Amino acid sequence: MNPELSLSVQYSVAEPRLPRWRLRRWARRALDGAARDGLAPFARAELSLRLVGQAEGRRLNRDYRARDYATNVLTFEYGTDPLGTARGDIVICVPVLAREAREQRKPLLDHAAHLTVHGVLHALGYDHIKARDARRMEALETAILAAMRIADPYA
């Protein structure tokens, strides 16, 4: 059974190529992939996804990670409660997303899908600090993206 998804999308900056329906579709795919993978049991996910500009992205990265630059995606994982609801906040910095897509010669939407999937998986408890965990997370991301006909972002 697929977990229930409650997703709040917030726009600090406008990006017409990233409407709510598209972000929701990507988040849904990540949620279903994580449920099949079974790392952490959850029945429901309550997530927020916020698209921000350079200044807000930099401020959040500085305040919460002590790194004074805007990064592509930040995730705040709050864990899963006893009733099985996983909660988290995901922040995508649109200017960094666009710059990376250009530099890596990737379609913007493919890179945005990857960052959304990556952020959702972090919100659900996936991590890439240890090599074994990184391999598991990257393999799951790659499989989810492949099902959407998006090339392996790590190739």
HELIX and SHEET records of a PDB file:
HELIX    1   1 ARG A   20  ASP A   37  1                                  18    
HELIX    2   2 GLN A   54  ARG A   65  1                                  12    
HELIX    3   3 VAL A   94  GLU A  103  1                                  10    
HELIX    4   4 LEU A  108  ALA A  123  1                                  16    
HELIX    5   5 ALA A  131  ALA A  147  1                                  17    
SHEET    1   A 4 GLU A   4  TYR A  11  0                                        
SHEET    2   A 4 ARG A  44  VAL A  52  1                                        
SHEET    3   A 4 THR A  85  CYS A  93  1                                        
SHEET    4   A 4 VAL A  73  THR A  80 -1                                        
END                                                                             
